[in-house]
Every structure is written in C-alpha cells, then in structure tokens.
Amino acid sequence: MLTKNKVTDLLLLLSLFCYGLDSYSVLGIPVSWVGLVAIFTIAIMRDYKILLNFNLYFLLALFLAPSFIDLIPLGIDGFDQNLLLRLFNIASFLVVIHFAMGYFKSNSNENFLNLLQKLILIFSIYAIYVYFAQIYDLPEVIRNRSNTGLLGDSLQTTFWQYEPHRAMGSFREPVLLSSMLLPLYLLYLFSAEKFNIVTVIVTSLAIGLTRSDLVRIYCFVLLLVLIINYFKRKIIHQAIYPILLILLFSLIGIKECDLNPQSEDCITSNIKSSSIEAVIFSDIGETLAIGSDRSNVVDYFIFSFKSLSPQGITNINSGFSNYLSQEIQQEMYFTNRSLPNYLLKRFEAKNFGTGNYSLLKYSPNVQNLFVNNALALGAPFVAVLFVIFMNLWITEKKDLNFYIFLCILLFFSITPIEEFNTFSALIIGAGYNMILKDKSNG
C-alpha cells in the first residue's frame, strides 16, 4: 500500500537524484539546484508549521544581521543572485534539518533505506562507467555546466596529464562526487542491518576511484574509531570492511594514456604511454601532508577570526584573495616603480615569476564549510555550534553510534562545499535518528 510516508521517501530520493546531477543544467539552471529546492519544498509541504517556528527566525536574524547591516548603504541593489542563493541555503538548511529531525524519528525508515541503497548503486555504477568512458572515449551525457574552479568558471577537467585518472561520475570534480556519495554511503552502512554485497563492492570502488585526499583522510579517521571500538567491546562492526575497501581502491592509479594511448586527450596532449601503475603508493605522503592550499585556509582563518567580527556571507572569498595577495600587491608596486615607462605600458599584466598574479583578478574559494561560515557569521555561529555539541555530549550515550554521528558532522565541516544546504540538513537529520538514536548497531 502506497502510504504518505512512502510517497515522501520516494520524492526525497528523486530530489537526491537531481542533486547528484551536478554537472548538468537545463535552460541555464543547474539540475543540482532543482534537487536542493525540491528537498526544501517537500519539507514545507509535510510540515508547514516549520515556518511558524520562532527559533527559525531567531537564528536567521542572529546569523544574517551582519550581512544586512552591510547592505543598508547599497539598498535594493545589494540583493544580487549570489547573496540571494546564500540566504536561501541558510534558511532552507534550518527548515530541512527541523523537518528531518522529526520525520525520520517517526518512521521505521526501512523503505527509505531500500530506496537509498538503489540510489547509491545507480550513482556508483554510472561513476565507474564514466571513469572508463573518459579513458576510452565512450559516450556519456554531455556536461553542459561549467566548472566552478578555484579561479572562476572554466571548462570541466576530465583529463589529468601527469596524474592517474579519477572518477567524477555526474559531478564537475571528483571531490564533489565523494562529498555527495560518501555521506549517503555512511548513512546506509551504519543504519542498515544487512548490506547488499554488490552495492558495497561497487560503491567502495566508485568512491575509491575518486582518489580524493578528503576521502582517504576521513576513512583513516573512521577506521581508527572502529578499531578503538573493537578493542573496547571486542566486536568488529561490519562497516569496517567497506571502509577498508575504499582505502584499498583509492590506491588504484591508472593513467589514461597507459590504457588507451590513442585517446583524443592523449593525442592532443602528445603524452606517451608508459608502464601501467595499477597500484601506486607515491602520493600517500602528499595526502597526509598539509599542502599550501590547506595551510593558507588555516592561516587565513586564524588571522581573520582574531577579531570575532562576522564578515558577511558574500565577502569571504574576496577577503581570502586580499589576504593571499598582500605580498604580491606590494611586490607589484615596487617592481613597477623600478621599471622604465615603456615596460610599464607593454608588460603591465606580466607575471614576473615572483607570485601568482591571478589572485589580483580572481577570488579563490576557502573550500571549507566550517571556515567559510565561521568567518561569514562570526562568533554567534561558533557559539551555537558549541552549545549544540555540549548538548549532544551531555545527553547522549558515548557509544560507537555517537562517535560515528560526530564523524558525519566532521565530514560536513571539512567538505569543500562551502555552504550549508538542504542536502547536508537531510543527511544530518536522518543520521541523528537512524544512527545516533538507533542503538541496535552500536
């Protein structure tokens, strides 16, 4: 019998499916945005009283007050598309997490998990297909959404000249695939009583083939939690095997030109084939090391958060760019002051090899959800997080489920997706009830 909850489950999974079509757009509208709006709409339709909740508007006022104060001199012109999208993301996150906390608490969730398993398998199969399709020039759905790179919009990168090939599925970047697929997979692994073996193998392979540093480090953390739990309780949790599979598959390093030297990418780039390195370990050290991109974000966070002053939800990237380009701006000034006049005119935009001058034009992203929101919303945001964490710590039993749920929160905190959205709200709300409150898997 088709009940109201079953219809809601189906609509939620269809919305997640749309969210997973990240590299495609229709009439200029990204399909992933449609999925996010659909989740928000379902939450409102199921519980319109959420809009009457005082706490919702209190948090919105607390978080967004600095941004609105900055907009007063600009008037209506300050409400551009960038700002409106970020306002929607914050508001819809609060609405959906309120909905999810109640919805998944009142359901058995068995039907949702069955649908989730099928969705995970579909995305994983397609990711593996695209992995080989890009190597062998096989057909795939045309990617018609431009990539959102560190330095503005650009074409999507599907070929790595000097690095092993990476799975990206229906996403613009491999790390975005893992940022969506891994949380769904964890929700399944720590909620389902019995695994579908095909889903476990295929999904672990798909996530591993992204070769994401984020996935490797995060899986190491999960593995450590599961090992500690084993020594405490002498019970091996069944999720440890999929986690190990992800780490194992992430070592697969196949270069496109090794398998298919005649591919269009290899011919265009004049890359010669070499011996196939099916499994490589040379990049493990780079994964564990903190690169300049990560260290720059940490340095900027420490530098900016000293004042505890919120910067506003649209100013973080420009502030990050100014922070990184301080020395370059000084260098450019002194260099140009010492050059002949004709050289100033002819080569005024030339990079003299002493810095990344593109920072003067493009604003790099901090690519960290916690840093982005902590700097944008300021001390009130950090205080609310601290209160939530302390409430969880005091009220919840410190078992495996508790630490796994904290790990899921950690994943969303360090994900390169910089903003809260309805996807993260849905997974956090579902995880709270299906993992933390379900003690049977502990």
Secondary structure, DSSP 4 states (H G I P E B T S, - for coil): ---HHHHHHHHHHHHHHHHT-TT-EETTEEHHHHHHHHHHHHHHHH-GGGGG-HHHHHHHHHHHHHHHHHHTTTGGGG--HHHHHHHHHHHHHHHHHHHHHHHHHHS--HHHHHHHHHHHHHHHHHHHHHHHHHHHT-------S-EEETTEEEPPP---SSS-----TTSSSHHHHHHHHHHHHHHHHTT-SS--HHHHHHHHHHHHTT--HHHHHHHHHHHHHHHHHHHHH----TTHHHHHHHHHHTTB---HHHH-TTSHHHHHHTPPP----SB--TTHHHHHS--HHHHHHHHHHHHHHTT-----TTSHHHHHHHHHTHHHHHHHHHHHHTS-HHHHHHSTT---SSS-GGGGTS------HHHHHHHHH-HHHHHHHHHHHHHHHHHS--SHHHHHHHHHHHHHHH-S--S--HHHHHHHHHHIIIIIS-GGG-
